[in-house]
Amino acid sequence: MNFNKLILLFLLFFGLHANAQQELTTLKPISQYPPELLKTDEFGIKYYYDAKQRARIYEINGENVVVMDELILTGKPRFNNQLDQNYYYFLNKKLSRVYPLFLTALEQYEDIQAEMQGLDKNSQRKYVNDRQRKLADQYELQLRDLTTTEGRIFAKLMNRATGKTVFEIVKELRGGWSAFWWNVKGNIADVSLKDPYDPHADRTDEFLESLLQSNWNSGYLQPYPGYLTFKIKK
């Protein structure tokens, strides 16, 4: 299954629903947006980014020009049987429940990374003792509330977004001993915090990648920052 079929969409994509088309065509010109909301592209041209529509809004010669974000077009995986198909839709329900937790955890983790870079060694030590322990404890409490399937999805999403397994993240926040015991606990519940995200080697990961792309394209899930940087290697 080819997950890397990328199509850059300019103006209106012919496959959008009619209501989405109407919303795009009635967008305000950028001159009507507050200047602080405008951004500048690599060519020095100002635009307004509409996160809901996932589109850049330009004003050229008095007319709106809409440039859609890249969409990764994927079809549903080939199902071996009805049970296989039922599992796919089961995962979709679990993904919808886990995704908001994942976004929160990812934002907090990236915030930790950013703040650590600007601190000296003494300040880093205090930061680790004060804030990181609290945030790590919060992750632990949230993870305990997840079912086995939800825990697997959460771990795979974090690996897709950060390039690190949950085991590595916990080790980074709390130290190797804590990460070791969290992996033991995870394995007891049939959730390995060390397993990487690999849609080519793991059938569940293949399903998850398909579900992520379809939910992002349809607007049911908001893509996380940097979601396009993940490359699926065969």
C-alpha positions as a Markdown table, in Angstrom:
| # | Residue | x | y | z |
|---|---|---|---|---|
| 1 | Met | 0.0 | 0.0 | 0.0 |
| 2 | Asn | 1.5 | 3.4 | -1.0 |
| 3 | Phe | 1.1 | 6.0 | 1.7 |
| 4 | Asn | 3.4 | 8.5 | 0.0 |
| 5 | Lys | 1.1 | 9.6 | -2.9 |
| 6 | Leu | 1.2 | 13.4 | -2.3 |
| 7 | Ile | -0.9 | 15.8 | -4.3 |
| 8 | Leu | -0.5 | 19.6 | -3.9 |
| 9 | Leu | -3.9 | 21.1 | -4.3 |
| 10 | Phe | -4.3 | 24.7 | -5.6 |
| 11 | Leu | -7.6 | 26.6 | -5.3 |
| 12 | Leu | -10.5 | 24.3 | -4.7 |
| 13 | Phe | -10.1 | 20.6 | -4.7 |
| 14 | Phe | -12.8 | 19.0 | -6.9 |
| 15 | Gly | -13.5 | 16.3 | -4.2 |
| 16 | Leu | -14.5 | 18.7 | -1.4 |
| 17 | His | -18.1 | 18.7 | -0.2 |
| 18 | Ala | -20.4 | 21.5 | -1.5 |
| 19 | Asn | -20.6 | 23.2 | 1.9 |
| 20 | Ala | -16.8 | 23.3 | 2.2 |
| 21 | Gln | -16.6 | 24.8 | -1.3 |
| 22 | Gln | -19.0 | 27.5 | -0.3 |
| 23 | Glu | -16.9 | 28.3 | 2.8 |
| 24 | Leu | -13.7 | 28.6 | 0.8 |
| 25 | Thr | -15.2 | 30.8 | -1.9 |
| 26 | Thr | -16.7 | 33.2 | 0.7 |
| 27 | Leu | -13.5 | 33.7 | 2.7 |
| 28 | Lys | -12.6 | 37.4 | 3.4 |
| 29 | Pro | -9.7 | 38.9 | 1.5 |
| 30 | Ile | -6.6 | 39.2 | 3.6 |
| 31 | Ser | -6.8 | 43.0 | 3.8 |
| 32 | Gln | -9.8 | 42.4 | 6.1 |
| 33 | Tyr | -7.8 | 40.4 | 8.6 |
| 34 | Pro | -5.8 | 42.0 | 11.5 |
| 35 | Pro | -2.2 | 42.4 | 10.4 |
| 36 | Glu | -0.9 | 40.4 | 13.3 |
| 37 | Leu | -2.7 | 37.3 | 12.0 |
| 38 | Leu | -1.0 | 37.5 | 8.6 |
| 39 | Lys | 2.1 | 35.4 | 7.7 |
| 40 | Thr | 4.7 | 35.7 | 5.0 |
| 41 | Asp | 5.6 | 32.8 | 2.7 |
| 42 | Glu | 9.1 | 31.9 | 1.3 |
| 43 | Phe | 8.6 | 34.4 | -1.5 |
| 44 | Gly | 7.8 | 37.3 | 0.7 |
| 45 | Ile | 4.0 | 37.3 | -0.1 |
| 46 | Lys | 1.6 | 37.8 | 2.8 |
| 47 | Tyr | -1.2 | 35.4 | 3.4 |
| 48 | Tyr | -3.7 | 34.4 | 6.0 |
| 49 | Tyr | -3.7 | 30.8 | 7.1 |
| 50 | Asp | -7.1 | 29.3 | 7.8 |
| 51 | Ala | -6.5 | 26.3 | 10.1 |
| 52 | Lys | -10.0 | 25.0 | 9.8 |
| 53 | Gln | -9.9 | 24.8 | 6.0 |
| 54 | Arg | -6.1 | 24.0 | 6.1 |
| 55 | Ala | -5.5 | 26.6 | 3.4 |
| 56 | Arg | -3.5 | 29.7 | 2.7 |
| 57 | Ile | -5.5 | 32.7 | 1.6 |
| 58 | Tyr | -3.8 | 35.1 | -0.7 |
| 59 | Glu | -5.1 | 38.3 | -2.3 |
| 60 | Ile | -3.7 | 38.9 | -5.8 |
| 61 | Asn | -5.0 | 41.7 | -8.0 |
| 62 | Gly | -8.0 | 42.1 | -5.6 |
| 63 | Glu | -9.1 | 38.5 | -5.8 |
| 64 | Asn | -8.8 | 35.6 | -3.3 |
| 65 | Val | -6.4 | 32.8 | -4.2 |
| 66 | Val | -6.7 | 29.7 | -2.0 |
| 67 | Val | -3.9 | 27.3 | -1.7 |
| 68 | Met | -4.8 | 24.1 | 0.1 |
| 69 | Asp | -2.3 | 22.2 | 2.2 |
| 70 | Glu | -0.9 | 18.9 | 0.9 |
| 71 | Leu | -3.2 | 16.0 | 1.3 |
| 72 | Ile | -2.0 | 12.4 | 1.4 |
| 73 | Leu | -4.6 | 10.4 | -0.4 |
| 74 | Thr | -5.0 | 6.8 | 0.8 |
| 75 | Gly | -7.5 | 4.2 | 0.2 |
| 76 | Lys | -8.7 | 1.8 | 2.9 |
| 77 | Pro | -6.4 | -1.2 | 3.4 |
| 78 | Arg | -7.3 | -4.5 | 1.8 |
| 79 | Phe | -9.3 | -6.5 | 4.3 |
| 80 | Asn | -8.7 | -10.2 | 4.5 |
| 81 | Asn | -12.2 | -10.9 | 5.9 |
| 82 | Gln | -15.1 | -9.3 | 7.7 |
| 83 | Leu | -13.3 | -9.6 | 11.1 |
| 84 | Asp | -10.4 | -7.6 | 9.6 |
| 85 | Gln | -12.8 | -4.9 | 8.5 |
| 86 | Asn | -14.5 | -4.8 | 11.8 |
| 87 | Tyr | -11.1 | -4.3 | 13.5 |
| 88 | Tyr | -10.4 | -1.4 | 11.3 |
| 89 | Tyr | -13.5 | 0.5 | 12.4 |
| 90 | Phe | -12.9 | -0.6 | 16.0 |
| 91 | Leu | -9.5 | 1.1 | 15.8 |
| 92 | Asn | -11.1 | 4.2 | 14.4 |
| 93 | Lys | -13.3 | 4.6 | 17.5 |
| 94 | Lys | -10.3 | 4.1 | 19.7 |
| 95 | Leu | -8.2 | 6.6 | 17.8 |
| 96 | Ser | -10.9 | 9.2 | 18.2 |
| 97 | Arg | -10.8 | 8.8 | 22.0 |
| 98 | Val | -7.0 | 8.7 | 22.3 |
| 99 | Tyr | -6.2 | 11.5 | 19.9 |
| 100 | Pro | -7.0 | 14.5 | 22.2 |
| 101 | Leu | -4.9 | 12.9 | 24.9 |
| 102 | Phe | -2.1 | 12.4 | 22.4 |
| 103 | Leu | -2.2 | 16.1 | 21.3 |
| 104 | Thr | -2.0 | 17.2 | 24.9 |
| 105 | Ala | 0.9 | 14.9 | 25.8 |
| 106 | Leu | 2.8 | 16.0 | 22.6 |
| 107 | Glu | 2.3 | 19.7 | 23.3 |
| 108 | Gln | 3.5 | 19.3 | 26.9 |
| 109 | Tyr | 6.5 | 17.2 | 25.8 |
| 110 | Glu | 7.6 | 19.7 | 23.2 |
| 111 | Asp | 7.1 | 22.5 | 25.7 |
| 112 | Ile | 9.5 | 20.7 | 28.0 |
| 113 | Gln | 12.0 | 20.3 | 25.3 |
| 114 | Ala | 11.9 | 24.0 | 24.3 |
| 115 | Glu | 12.2 | 25.3 | 27.9 |
| 116 | Met | 15.1 | 23.0 | 28.7 |
| 117 | Gln | 17.2 | 24.4 | 25.9 |
| 118 | Gly | 17.2 | 27.9 | 27.3 |
| 119 | Leu | 18.3 | 26.9 | 30.9 |
| 120 | Asp | 21.7 | 26.5 | 32.4 |
| 121 | Lys | 22.6 | 23.3 | 34.2 |
| 122 | Asn | 21.5 | 24.5 | 37.7 |
| 123 | Ser | 18.2 | 25.8 | 36.3 |
| 124 | Gln | 17.7 | 22.6 | 34.3 |
| 125 | Arg | 18.2 | 20.5 | 37.5 |
| 126 | Lys | 15.5 | 22.6 | 39.3 |
| 127 | Tyr | 13.2 | 22.4 | 36.3 |
| 128 | Val | 13.6 | 18.6 | 36.2 |
| 129 | Asn | 12.8 | 18.3 | 39.9 |
| 130 | Asp | 9.8 | 20.7 | 39.8 |
| 131 | Arg | 8.0 | 20.6 | 36.5 |
| 132 | Gln | 9.1 | 17.4 | 34.7 |
| 133 | Arg | 8.2 | 15.2 | 37.6 |
| 134 | Lys | 4.7 | 16.7 | 37.7 |
| 135 | Leu | 4.2 | 16.3 | 33.9 |
| 136 | Ala | 5.5 | 12.8 | 33.9 |
| 137 | Asp | 3.2 | 11.9 | 36.8 |
| 138 | Gln | 0.3 | 13.3 | 34.7 |
| 139 | Tyr | 1.2 | 11.1 | 31.8 |
| 140 | Glu | 1.3 | 8.1 | 34.1 |
| 141 | Leu | -2.1 | 8.8 | 35.5 |
| 142 | Gln | -3.6 | 9.3 | 32.0 |
| 143 | Leu | -2.0 | 6.1 | 30.7 |
| 144 | Arg | -3.5 | 4.1 | 33.5 |
| 145 | Asp | -7.0 | 5.0 | 32.3 |
| 146 | Leu | -6.4 | 3.7 | 28.8 |
| 147 | Thr | -7.5 | 0.3 | 27.7 |
| 148 | Thr | -4.9 | -2.0 | 26.2 |
| 149 | Thr | -5.8 | -1.1 | 22.6 |
| 150 | Glu | -5.9 | 2.6 | 23.5 |
| 151 | Gly | -2.5 | 2.4 | 25.2 |
| 152 | Arg | -1.0 | 0.8 | 22.0 |
| 153 | Ile | -2.5 | 3.6 | 19.9 |
| 154 | Phe | -1.2 | 6.3 | 22.2 |
| 155 | Ala | 2.3 | 4.8 | 22.2 |
| 156 | Lys | 2.4 | 4.5 | 18.4 |
| 157 | Leu | 1.1 | 8.1 | 17.9 |
| 158 | Met | 3.9 | 9.5 | 20.2 |
| 159 | Asn | 6.5 | 7.5 | 18.3 |
| 160 | Arg | 5.1 | 8.8 | 14.9 |
| 161 | Ala | 5.2 | 12.4 | 16.1 |
| 162 | Thr | 8.5 | 12.5 | 18.1 |
| 163 | Gly | 10.6 | 9.7 | 16.6 |
| 164 | Lys | 11.0 | 8.4 | 20.1 |
| 165 | Thr | 9.2 | 5.5 | 21.8 |
| 166 | Val | 7.2 | 6.1 | 25.0 |
| 167 | Phe | 9.9 | 4.2 | 26.8 |
| 168 | Glu | 12.5 | 6.7 | 25.6 |
| 169 | Ile | 10.3 | 9.6 | 26.5 |
| 170 | Val | 9.6 | 8.4 | 30.1 |
| 171 | Lys | 13.3 | 7.6 | 30.5 |
| 172 | Glu | 14.1 | 11.1 | 29.4 |
| 173 | Leu | 11.6 | 12.6 | 31.8 |
| 174 | Arg | 12.1 | 10.3 | 34.8 |
| 175 | Gly | 15.2 | 8.4 | 34.3 |
| 176 | Gly | 16.0 | 4.8 | 33.1 |
| 177 | Trp | 14.8 | 3.0 | 36.2 |
| 178 | Ser | 11.3 | 4.6 | 35.9 |
| 179 | Ala | 11.2 | 3.8 | 32.2 |
| 180 | Phe | 12.2 | 0.2 | 32.9 |
| 181 | Trp | 9.4 | -0.3 | 35.3 |
| 182 | Trp | 6.9 | 1.4 | 33.0 |
| 183 | Asn | 7.8 | -1.0 | 30.3 |
| 184 | Val | 7.3 | -3.9 | 32.6 |
| 185 | Lys | 3.9 | -2.6 | 33.6 |
| 186 | Gly | 3.1 | -2.0 | 29.9 |
| 187 | Asn | 4.0 | -5.5 | 28.9 |
| 188 | Ile | 1.8 | -6.9 | 31.7 |
| 189 | Ala | -1.1 | -5.1 | 30.0 |
| 190 | Asp | 0.2 | -6.3 | 26.6 |
| 191 | Val | 1.4 | -2.8 | 25.7 |
| 192 | Ser | 5.1 | -2.5 | 24.8 |
| 193 | Leu | 6.3 | 1.0 | 25.2 |
| 194 | Lys | 9.4 | 0.1 | 23.1 |
| 195 | Asp | 7.6 | -0.9 | 19.9 |
| 196 | Pro | 8.2 | 1.5 | 17.0 |
| 197 | Tyr | 5.5 | 2.7 | 14.6 |
| 198 | Asp | 5.9 | 0.9 | 11.3 |
| 199 | Pro | 2.9 | 0.7 | 8.9 |
| 200 | His | 4.8 | -1.6 | 6.6 |
| 201 | Ala | 5.7 | -4.2 | 9.2 |
| 202 | Asp | 2.7 | -4.0 | 11.5 |
| 203 | Arg | -0.9 | -4.6 | 10.4 |
| 204 | Thr | -2.4 | -2.4 | 13.1 |
| 205 | Asp | 0.0 | 0.4 | 12.3 |
| 206 | Glu | -1.0 | 0.1 | 8.6 |
| 207 | Phe | -4.6 | 0.6 | 9.7 |
| 208 | Leu | -3.7 | 3.5 | 12.0 |
| 209 | Glu | -1.9 | 5.3 | 9.2 |
| 210 | Ser | -4.8 | 4.9 | 6.8 |
| 211 | Leu | -7.2 | 6.2 | 9.5 |
| 212 | Leu | -5.0 | 9.1 | 10.4 |
| 213 | Gln | -4.8 | 10.3 | 6.8 |
| 214 | Ser | -8.5 | 9.9 | 6.1 |
| 215 | Asn | -9.5 | 11.7 | 9.4 |
| 216 | Trp | -7.0 | 14.5 | 8.7 |
| 217 | Asn | -8.2 | 14.9 | 5.1 |
| 218 | Ser | -11.9 | 15.0 | 6.2 |
| 219 | Gly | -11.3 | 17.3 | 9.1 |
| 220 | Tyr | -12.4 | 14.9 | 11.8 |
| 221 | Leu | -9.0 | 15.2 | 13.5 |
| 222 | Gln | -6.7 | 18.2 | 13.6 |
| 223 | Pro | -3.2 | 17.4 | 12.3 |
| 224 | Tyr | -0.5 | 17.9 | 14.9 |
| 225 | Pro | 2.3 | 20.3 | 14.0 |
| 226 | Gly | 4.9 | 18.6 | 11.8 |
| 227 | Tyr | 2.7 | 15.6 | 10.9 |
| 228 | Leu | 3.9 | 15.7 | 7.3 |
| 229 | Thr | 7.6 | 15.3 | 8.3 |
| 230 | Phe | 7.0 | 11.6 | 9.1 |
| 231 | Lys | 8.2 | 9.4 | 6.2 |
| 232 | Ile | 7.1 | 5.8 | 5.9 |
| 233 | Lys | 10.1 | 3.8 | 4.9 |
| 234 | Lys | 9.6 | 0.5 | 3.1 |
